[in-house]
Amino acid sequence: MVGNVRAILIALGLSGMSACAPGEVLLGEPPQGYVEDAKARVAAAEWSKAETVTVALSEFRFTPQELEFRKGAPYRLRIENRGKLSHTFDAEGFFAAIAVQKVRSGGSETALPYVKRLVVASEEATDLYFVAVTPGTYDLECSVPLHDTFGMTGRIVIR
Ligand SMILES: [Cu+2]
């Protein structure tokens, strides 16, 4: 991996845990179960009104542990790793329930990606710009081995 790639997107359709740079995420057709008209929803949203929500990753918790979003509203979710270790923001059900405008990390941006998991290195941050689409309650966890056992789990609600 290139040293200046600070956060990593892992796209659906790539094998196993292989990581790739933000520019290599899966684009085009949505994976099964994802929002199919994400592009139109992103285009229709009023991004100047996007609310910023911050979640911190550390050893070994998400702060806050529960995130809540309103259906139809645009957000910038800032995921900050304030810990000493790399952590992931793993919430596939949630990612399938939103329309992503872009992901920004380490100075690079990826437009209209389908995201499965975000990996954030120590003292780095990733911004996820999205519209909340499908109401529901979704599990959040860090998928680094044992981190969930140590308490890195959470919940995301779209109302
Ligand atoms: Cu972790």
Residues whose N, C-alpha, C, O or C-beta is under 5 A from the ligand:
A	BS01	CU	S86 H87 T88 C142 V144 H147 M152
